[in-house]
Amino acid sequence: MIVDAFGMSDAGSRDANEDRILVDNVLGLYVICDGMGGHHRGEVAAELAISAIRHFIEATKGRLDVTWPFGYDFDLSIDGNRLGTSVRLANRQVWRRAEQSIEYAGMGTTIAAVLVNGDQVTIANVGDSRVYRLRGGALTRLTVDDTMVDSMVRRGLLTPEEVLKHPLRNVLTRAAGSQDTIDVHLADDTVQPGDVFLLSSDGLHGTVKDHVIGPMLACDSGEECITRLLEAAKNAGGPDNISAVVLRYS
């Protein structure tokens, strides 16, 4: 069972905050969206995505008569299909809004989402917002960064150390709203007692390294964890908005 769930978003060193978070314990739904586009367009994209995801998850809770607008993937769990569909619908909403007005052209958002159902957790992401799991003192990233450099690392063209100073390290290869349809990274996980899950925007994990994040998740409450993490990101001079959601299990 979840001991507590807590989320916080901070503008960091920027004037405006284009990150958005959702912490919904009733639905068991937790989301971070890092909006892009500037001039308030990023926050519009993030808000549209959060709304679309929440609406579909709420509408399909406990139902069998569900319409699957993108088809049903039998290799995924039901919750995997629900969460994947919700993210694809979020992408469609952002894409359509961007098409409607030149004011919103080029906007988009990353998405990292966790859907909890008992001891089962489904994870989805698009872009470079992440989901981590701390288990037995070991921190594991459960998502895939849709970035140019991460693709190069997976192909053996770059080392993780070279990524830190690479000029393309912030270039995304995929984001919600960047095209009319997108592929979503999806995974199912089984919770174990003592697990801690962290959702983060790159304003956090792009500034505070994983070996520092892990020990900070060993705390007495989600609020304490996030307060530590946001303070660390600010002290490190992070140039971006900073968002985090922590889920702690007994």
C-alpha positions in Angstrom: 0.0 0.0 0.0 1.1 3.6 -0.5 2.2 5.3 2.7 2.2 8.7 1.2 2.3 10.5 -2.1 3.6 14.0 -2.5 4.4 16.3 -5.4 5.9 19.8 -5.8 6.7 22.0 -8.8 9.0 25.1 -8.6 9.9 27.7 -11.2 13.6 27.3 -10.2 15.7 30.1 -11.7 13.1 30.9 -14.4 10.4 33.6 -14.3 7.6 31.2 -15.3 6.9 27.6 -14.5 5.8 25.5 -17.5 5.9 22.2 -15.6 2.7 20.7 -14.3 2.1 17.8 -11.9 -0.9 15.6 -10.9 -1.2 13.7 -7.7 -4.5 11.8 -7.6 -4.7 9.2 -4.9 -8.3 8.3 -5.7 -7.4 7.3 -9.3 -3.9 6.1 -8.3 -2.6 8.4 -11.0 0.6 10.5 -10.8 1.9 12.6 -13.7 4.6 15.1 -14.5 4.5 17.2 -17.7 7.4 19.5 -18.7 5.9 22.0 -21.2 7.9 23.5 -24.0 7.3 26.3 -26.4 7.8 29.5 -24.4 5.5 32.5 -24.0 3.1 30.4 -21.9 2.6 27.8 -24.6 4.5 25.2 -22.7 2.2 25.5 -19.7 -0.8 25.2 -22.0 0.6 22.0 -23.5 1.3 20.6 -20.1 -2.2 21.5 -18.8 -3.9 19.9 -21.8 -1.9 16.7 -21.4 -2.6 16.4 -17.7 -6.3 17.0 -18.3 -6.5 14.4 -21.1 -4.7 11.7 -19.2 -6.8 12.2 -16.0 -10.1 12.3 -18.0 -9.4 9.0 -19.8 -8.1 7.2 -16.7 -11.2 8.4 -14.7 -13.6 7.4 -17.5 -12.2 3.9 -17.8 -11.8 3.0 -14.1 -13.5 -0.3 -13.3 -15.1 -0.5 -16.8 -15.0 -3.3 -19.4 -16.9 -1.5 -22.2 -14.0 0.7 -23.2 -13.4 2.1 -26.6 -9.8 1.9 -27.6 -9.2 4.6 -30.2 -5.7 3.4 -31.0 -6.5 -0.3 -30.8 -5.7 -2.7 -27.9 -2.2 -4.2 -27.3 -2.6 -7.7 -26.0 1.1 -7.7 -24.9 0.2 -5.1 -22.3 -1.9 -5.2 -19.2 -5.3 -3.5 -19.1 -3.7 -0.6 -17.1 -0.9 -0.5 -19.7 -3.5 0.0 -22.4 -5.3 2.5 -20.3 -2.3 4.6 -19.5 -0.8 4.3 -23.0 -4.1 5.3 -24.6 -4.4 8.3 -22.2 -0.9 9.5 -23.2 -1.7 9.2 -26.9 -4.9 11.1 -26.4 -2.9 13.8 -24.6 -0.6 14.0 -27.6 -3.6 14.4 -29.9 -5.1 17.2 -27.7 -1.8 19.2 -27.8 -1.3 18.6 -31.5 -4.8 19.8 -32.4 -4.5 22.9 -30.2 -1.1 23.7 -31.9 -2.8 23.4 -35.3 -5.7 25.7 -34.4 -3.6 28.8 -33.9 -0.2 30.2 -34.9 0.0 31.4 -31.3 0.5 27.7 -30.2 2.6 26.5 -33.0 5.6 24.4 -31.9 4.4 23.8 -28.4 4.7 20.4 -26.8 5.3 18.6 -23.5 7.1 15.7 -22.0 5.1 13.2 -20.0 6.0 10.8 -17.2 3.1 9.0 -15.6 2.5 6.2 -13.0 -0.8 4.4 -12.6 -1.1 2.4 -9.3 -3.5 -0.6 -8.9 -2.9 -2.5 -5.7 0.6 -3.9 -5.9 0.9 -3.3 -9.6 2.4 -0.2 -11.1 2.2 0.9 -14.8 4.7 3.4 -16.0 4.6 5.5 -19.2 6.8 8.3 -20.6 7.4 10.4 -23.7 10.3 12.9 -23.7 12.9 13.2 -21.0 10.9 13.3 -17.8 11.6 10.2 -15.8 10.4 7.6 -13.3 12.8 6.1 -10.9 12.4 3.3 -8.3 14.4 3.0 -5.1 14.5 -0.6 -3.9 16.9 -1.9 -1.3 19.0 1.2 -1.5 19.5 0.8 -5.3 18.1 3.5 -7.6 16.8 2.3 -11.0 15.5 4.4 -13.9 12.4 2.8 -15.3 11.8 5.1 -18.3 13.6 5.9 -21.5 14.8 9.4 -22.4 13.7 10.4 -25.8 16.8 12.5 -26.5 19.4 12.6 -29.2 22.2 11.7 -26.8 20.3 8.9 -25.1 19.7 7.3 -28.5 23.4 7.7 -29.2 24.3 6.0 -25.9 22.0 3.1 -26.6 23.7 2.6 -30.0 27.2 2.7 -28.5 28.1 6.0 -30.1 28.5 7.9 -26.8 29.4 7.0 -23.3 27.3 8.2 -20.4 30.2 10.5 -19.3 30.3 12.1 -22.8 26.6 13.0 -22.5 27.2 15.5 -19.7 29.0 17.9 -22.0 27.5 17.1 -25.4 26.0 20.1 -27.2 22.9 18.0 -28.2 22.2 16.7 -24.7 18.9 18.7 -24.4 17.6 17.9 -27.8 14.4 15.8 -27.7 13.6 13.2 -30.4 10.0 12.9 -29.2 7.4 14.9 -27.2 3.7 15.0 -26.9 2.3 17.4 -29.5 5.3 17.2 -31.8 3.4 15.0 -34.3 -0.1 13.7 -34.8 0.7 10.2 -33.4 3.4 9.0 -31.1 4.9 5.9 -29.6 4.7 5.7 -25.8 7.2 3.8 -23.6 5.3 1.5 -21.3 6.2 -0.9 -18.6 4.6 -2.8 -15.7 6.2 -3.3 -12.4 5.2 -5.1 -9.2 5.6 -3.2 -5.9 7.7 -4.6 -3.0 7.5 -3.4 0.6 9.7 -0.4 1.1 9.8 0.7 -2.6 9.9 4.4 -3.4 9.0 5.8 -6.8 10.1 9.2 -8.0 8.8 11.1 -11.0 11.0 14.0 -12.1 11.3 16.6 -14.7 14.8 17.3 -16.2 15.1 20.4 -14.0 15.8 17.9 -11.2 17.6 14.9 -12.7 19.5 17.1 -15.2 21.0 18.9 -12.3 21.2 16.4 -9.4 22.9 13.2 -10.4 21.4 9.8 -9.7 24.0 8.8 -7.1 22.8 11.9 -5.1 19.1 11.4 -5.7 19.1 7.8 -4.4 20.1 8.6 -0.7 17.7 11.6 -0.7 14.7 9.2 -1.2 15.5 7.4 2.0 13.5 9.7 4.3 10.4 9.7 6.6 7.9 11.3 4.2 7.4 12.2 0.5 7.3 15.9 1.4 10.7 15.7 3.2 12.2 13.8 0.2 11.0 16.4 -2.3 12.1 19.3 -0.2 15.6 17.9 -0.1 15.6 17.2 -3.9 14.4 20.7 -4.9 16.8 22.4 -2.6 19.6 20.3 -4.0 18.6 21.3 -7.6 18.4 25.0 -6.7 21.8 24.9 -4.9 23.3 23.3 -8.0 22.2 26.3 -10.0 19.7 24.4 -12.2 18.5 26.7 -15.0 15.1 25.0 -15.5 11.8 24.5 -13.7 12.0 21.7 -11.1 9.2 19.2 -10.5 9.0 15.9 -8.5 6.4 13.4 -7.3 7.4 10.8 -4.7 5.3 7.6 -3.9 6.4 5.7 -0.8 5.2 2.1 0.0 5.0 0.2 3.3 
